[in-house]
Amino acid sequence: MPARMGRESMRKLRVGVLTMSDGRKYIHEDLLETNWTYQRRVAAALERTGLVEVVQGEAVVNTSEVAQQEGRRLARAEVDLTILNYAIWCYPHLSAMATHFAPGPYLLFCNVHPSECGMVGMLAAAGTMDQLGKPYTRVWGDIDDPSVLARVMSYIRAAGALSELRGQTYGLFGGRPLGMYTAVANLDQWASMFGLDVEHVEQQDVVTYAHQVDDARAEAGLKWLEERVGHIAYDNEGLTREKLKLQVKSYHAYRQIIEERGLQFVGTKAHGDLTDTFVTVDIAEAFLNDPYDWEGPHEPIVAATEADMDGALTMQLFKLFTRGEPVLFSDVRHYDHEDNVWYFANSGTHATYFAGRSRTPEDNLKNVSFLPEASYYPAGGASVHHFAAAGEVTLARLARKQGRYWMAIVPGEIVSFPKEKAIAKGNTITPEWPCAFTRLQCSADDFLGGFPCNHIHGCYGKWVDELLHVAAILGIEAKVFA
C-alpha cells in the first residue's frame, strides 16, 4: 500500500490482544512463558505493518477475574477490535467472560504447533461464542507467515473501518436527486446500524461561501491548474476563466463548510440547482476525493455526486479500510460487447488520481483535460475529463432490499486503450466525462441481472476479503460477482 501523504493523517488502528490460558493454576504457571512468547510475536508482527497500535493484555487470562479485568482495560483503551490469542489449551468460559467487556469485533487466532493445543483451545472457544451468539472470525497459523498475517490484517482493516465509521457525520448537500430512491437512506437505520449521523446542508451555502473566498487565493489555485492540467478548453461561453475560478472557489467553500460543521464525508445533489444557476461542482468533487489540491497534499474527503448516501457510505468504507486511498464513483454507463468492457463514467467525482495512479499531482494532471460542461448543465464550468489508468480494481455497492442492507462485490480490472481509440469510445457516451474502461470477472448477464444500482464505487487493488469481513461483521448478505 502506498505511503500515506497529507496535511492530515489517518490514525493507526488500535487492536487489543488478549491471550487465553488454562484455568488450572499449575498448568497456567508452567506454560506462562509460552503464552507470553506467542502474544509478543502477534503484537510484533502487527506493529511491523505500520498500520496498527497494539494494546497487549497485561496478564494472561486464566481466571474469570482476570478476564473481566483485562477486558475492561481494553475498553478503557478504546480499542477498535479485540484479538483472542490461543497458544495452549484454555478454558472456553474465559473467552466468553472477556468478550463481555473487551470491545468487538473479535478475531480468534491460534497457532498450529503440533505439541501445543492452541487449535483445540480456539475451537472450544469458537463453539462457546457460537452458542452465545457472539460474531467473530477465525484465523490460524504462524503469524510470521506473510499469508497468515495478510488474513489477520484483512480482518483488522475491515473491523477498524467500521469502528472508525461510528460517530462520523455525513454532510448531505441538497435533497433527493433525479427521483432516485437508491440515493436516499434511512437516517434511523444509519444511526442504529453504522453509528452515523447526517447533517443537512443547504446548497446555497456553497454559493455564499464561494463568493467569500479571497480572490487572490482562488487566482493562485487557478494558475496552478493552468500550469499542470494537460488541456483546458476555454471556449468563452460554457467554460471561461472566471467560471473555472468560481469552481476553484467552490472547492474552498466545501472545505470550509466541512471543517466548520465537523463533516467526515459528503454528497451533493447539484442537478437542477447548482448546475443551472451557479457552476457545476465537478472540480470541487474531484479534488475533494483526490489526495492533493493546489495547496498541497491532503487526506481524501469522500464526496459523492447526486447526494447518493449509500454510495458515499460505500466509498467511505473503502477509504477507511484502504487507509486513505482515493475511491471511484461512477455510473454504470455502457457495456461494450466487442471489447468486453464496461464504461464506468460520471461527471465530477472521478478524482484526478485515477488518471495516473500517482500521489504526485503532476503525474496525473498531465493526462487530464478540463472540457466545457455538457449542455444539460447550463450554468457551465469545467468537466474533469480523463481515462482511468489500468490496474486491478475492486468495486462494490452497499444496497437495500426490502429495508435490509446487502453488499454487492465486483472484482475487475481497469483497462487502457490507445488514446485515439479511447477518445472514440468515450465520444459514444458523454464525451466531456471521465471514464474507467473496466473488464469484470463476471458475465454481463450476471452483472446486469443482479447489480443493485446505477452507481458503482471502488479502489485499485484486491479488497474482496475486506468487503466480505465488513458484511459478516454487519450481519448482512454479500454477493461476489465473479
N, C-alpha and C positions, 0 to 999 in steps of 0.2 A: 504494500500500500504506500502511496506517495507520502513524503513527509508533510506534516501539517504546516501550513503557512497562514499568517494573518495577523491583523491587529488584535483580534480576539483569538482565543484558543479554546478548543473543546477540552474539558477536564478528563482526567483518567477515570475509567470505570472503577468503582470501589467494590472489591469482591471479598466476601468473608469466607474463611476456610476453617472448618471445624473437623477434627479427627476423632472418630468414634473408637471406643475401646471395649475390652472385656469387663463385665461387671464384677468378676472375681478379683479381689484385690491382689492376690499373689501373682495371677497371670498378667493383670494390668501392669504391675510394677516390673515384672520380668521382661515385658515387651514394650516398655515405655519408650526406650530409645529408638526401637524400630518404628514406632508411631511417629516420633518427632522427626526422624530421618525422612520418612515419606512426606510428612507435612511440609517440611522445609524444601524438599525437592519440588513439590507442587507450587509453592509460593515463588520459588526462584524462577521456575520456568515461565510462570505467568508474568512476572515482573520484567523478564528479559524481552518480552514483546514490546515494551514501552507504552502499552495501552492500558495497563492495569495497575492499580494500587491495591495490594493485598492487605487485608486485616486478618492476621492469623489468630486463631484461638490461643489464649494464654495458658490453657490447661487442656490436656487430652481428656475427652469426655468419658468418664467411667461410672458416674452416678447421676441420678435424676437432678440432684442439687447442682452439680457441675454443668449439666446440660442446660438447666434454666439460667444459671449464672452466665455462661458463655453466649447463649442465645440472646439474652438481654444486652450483653455488651456489644454484640454485632448490631443490634437495633439502635443502640445509642450512637454507634459509629456511622449509622445511616448507610450501610452497605446497599448496593444495588441488587445483589443476589447472594446466595449462600451455597458454597460447595461443601457437601458432606463427604469426607475422605475416609476410605476404608482400606486399612493396611493389614488388619488381622481380623479374626472373628470378633464380633462385638454384639452386645445385647441390642436387639432391634428397638426396644422401647426407648432407648436413649435418643435415637433419631427422631422418634415421634415427639419426645419431650423437647428436644432442641428446636424443632420446627414450630412449636407453639409460640416461640419467641423470636428466633432468628428470622430476618426478612427473607421472603421468597422473591423470585422463583428459586427452585432448588435443583442443583445438579449433584447426582450421586456418582462419585468417582472411585474406582478401585484399581489396585494393581492386579497382575495376573501371575505372580510368582508362585510356582507350584508348592513351595514349602511354607507358604503363608496363606492365610484364609481370608484375604480381603474380598475376594469374589463371593465367598459364602456370606460374609457379613453384609455386603451390598445387596445381595439377592434377598436376604432375610429382611433387611430394612425396606427394600423396594416393595415387598409384599405387604409390609406394615403400612407404608404410605398409600398403597392402592386401597387397602381396607378402610383407611381413614379418609379417602377421597382427596388426598393432597397431590396435586400435579407435580411432576418432576421429570427429569430426563436422566438417562444413564449413559456414562462413558466409561470405558475400561481400557487398561493398557499401561504402558510406560510413558509417563508424562514427558520424558525427554525424547520420545519418538515424535518427529515433526507431524506425522499424520494424526497421532493421538492428540497432540497439543492443538492442532488445527480444529479438531472436532470440539474440544473444550472451548476454544476461543469463538467458534461459531455460535455456540450457545450463549457465551458471555456477551457477545455483541448484541444478540437478539434480546436477551433479558435486560441488558443495560439500556438499550434503546427504549424499551417500554418503561423502564424506571425513570429515565430522563424525561420521557414524554409527560409523565404525571406532573401536574401543576403548570404546564405551559399554557399559553394563551394564543389562540388563532385570531388574527385580525381579518374580519370579513368586511371588505370594502364594497358597498352596494348590496344588492339582493340577488334573487334567483335570475340567472341569465338565460335568455332564449328558451324559456319554458322547460329547462332540463331538471327533471326530478333527481337524476343521479348526481347533480351538483350540490344538492341541499341535504344536509344531515340533521339528525335529531340532537338537539343540544343536551337533553337529559341523557341520551344514550352515550354521547361523547363524554359527559361528566362521569357517569357511572362505570363505563367500560374502560376508558382510557385516562381518566383523571384530567380531562381537558376543559378549558373554559373558552368561550367565544366572545370577543369584543366587536360589536358592530361599529363600523366607521363610515361616515358619510364620504362619498367620492368627492364631494365639493371641498372637503378638507385638503385633498391632493391639490386641487386648483388653488386654493387660498395659500397653502404653504409654499407651493411652487413660485407664486408671484412674490413671495417674501425672500426668496433665495438671492443672495448677493450676486449682482450681475458679473462682477469680476471672477467670482468663484465658478460660475457657470461657463464663462468665456474660457477659463483655463481648462475646464473639462472638455469643452468643445474642441479646442485646439489640440488637446491630447488625442482625441478621437480622430481628428482630421489627419494627424501625423501618422497614425497607426492602422486605421481601417483600410482594407485593400482598395475599396472604391465607395465613394459617397456620391450618389447620383442626384445631385441638386437639380431640380427642374423649374425652379422659380414659381412653382404652383403648389403641388402637394407636398413637396419636400424642399423647404427653404432653410437657409442657415438659422433664421430666427425660430422656426419650428423645431429644428433639431436642438437648439439651445434651450427651448422650453421643455423638450423631453429630458434634457440633462437636469434641468431644474426639478422636473417631476420626480426624478430618481432621488435627489436630495430631500424632496418633500417626504417621500416614503421613509427614508432613513430617519428623518426627524420624528415623524409620527410613530414609527416602530419603537424608537428609543423612549419617547415620552410616555407611551401607553404600555410599555413592557410587553411587546408582542414578540413571539418567537418564530412564527411563520404566518403568511398572509395569502389572501386571494382577492382578486378584483373582478367585479362584473364587467366594467369598461364598455361593453357593447351598448350602443344606443344612447349612451350618456357622454362619457369622456371621448369616445370615438366620433361623436357627432359635433361636439361643441368646444372641445379643448384641444388635445392632441392624443394620439394613441400612446399607451404606456409600454410599448414594446421595449424601448431602451431601458426603462426602469425595471421591468420584469426580467430582462436578460441579465442585467448587471447585478440585480439582487441575487439571482441564482448563481452568478459567477463567483470565483474565489478572489476576485480583484475588481477594482474600478480605477478611474483616472486619478484617484488619490492614494492608491496603494493596495496591498493585499487585504482581504477581509474574509471572515468566515461566511460561506454561502448562506443566504437567507432564503429559504424556500418561499417562492411566490408562484401561486397557481393562477392561471388566467381563467376567465369565465367564473370566478368565485367558486371554483369546484372544491368543496370541502373535503370529500373523501379522496379526491385527487391530491390535495395539499397534504392530507394526513398520510397517504401512501408515500408521498415524496419526503415528508419529514421523517418517517421511519427509515427510509433509505439513507437519508443524510445522517441520522444518528447511528445506525449500525455500521455504516461505512466510515464513520468518524470524520465526516465533513466533505465527502465527495459531492460535486455538483450532480443534480438529478434532472433527468429529462422529463418534460411534459409535452405530450403530442396528441394530436388527433390520429385515429386510425383512418387514414385518408384514402388509400387505394391499394389494391393488390395487383402486381404486375406478374401475370402468369408466365410471360416469356422468360423473364429472368428470375422468377420465383422470389420476388422481394416485395415487401410491404413498404409503402410510402408513409412514414410517420412524420406529420408536418403540423405546425400550428404557428401562430403569429409571433408572440413576444417571448414566450417562456423558454425557448431554447437558449440556454446560457452559451455565450460565445466560446466557452471552454470546449464544447463539443466540436468546434471547427478544427481543433488541432490536438486535443487531449493534453494540453500543457498548462502548468501553473504560471507560466510566463505569458502575459497578455499578448506580446508582440508575435509569439508563435502562432496564436490563434487568429488574431485580428487581421493578419495579412490575408487570411482566407475568407474574410467576412466582407459583405457589401451591405451598405445602407441604401435601400431602394425606396422610392415613393410608395406609400401605402396603397393597398388595393382600393378601388372606387367605393367599396362598401363602407369605408371609414372616411367620411367627407372632411373631418377635422384635419386629416393629414398627419404628416410626420414621417419618420423613417421606420421601415420594416427591417429587422435584423436578419439578413439572408446569408445562409451558408449551407454546406452539406456536411453532415456529421462524419468525423473521422472513423475509419474502420476499427473494429475491435469487438471482442466478445462482450455481450451485454446481457443483463438480467432485467426483465421487465415485469411489472406486476400491477395489480389494482385491488384495493380493498373495496368491496361492493356489498350491497344488501339485497337479500331476497326474502320477502315477507317479513321484514323487520330484523332479520338475522344477518350478521356480517359473515362474509367468507372471503377467501383470498385466492385470486387468480394469479398464477405464477407462470411467466413465459420466458424460457431461455431462448437466446438467439444470438445473432451476430450482425452488427452493423457492417455493411459492405460499401466499398467505394467503386466508382466508375470513372473512366477518363472524363476530363472536365466537360468536353462538348456533349458527351452522352449524358452526363449528369444534368447539365442545363436543359437538354432536350426533354429528359424525363420530368424534371421539375416544372418545365413550362406546361406540362399536361395537367398540372393541378393549379395551385396558386403560385405563379412564378416568383412573387415577392417574398414568399415564406421560406424559412429554413426547413430542411428535410433530412431525415435519417432513413436511408435505404436499409431495410432490415430483413434478414432471412431468418425465419423462425424454425425451430426444430419440429414443430407440429405441422400437420397439413392445413391448408387454407380452410377446408371444410370444418375441421375440428375447431380452429380458432374462431371463424365467423359463426359457427354454430353454438359456441359456448362462452365467448368472452363477454363480460357483463356491461360494457360501457363504450362510448366513443372516444374516451380519453385513456391513454396508457402512459406509464411512468417507469423510469429505471435508471440504472447506473452501469458503467463499464465494469466487467468482472463477473465472477461466479458468486452469486448470492442466494442461490436456491435454498441451501441449508438454513441460512439465517431467516429467510421468509417462512420456511416450514416451522422453525422454532417459534417465531412470533405467533403464527397461527395456533400452534399447540399450547403455548402459554395462555393465549387469549381464550382457548377452548372453542375455536371456530374451525370450520372445514377449510381445506385448501385443495386446489387442483393445479397440478403442474401440466401445462400444455406442452407435451414433448412426445 
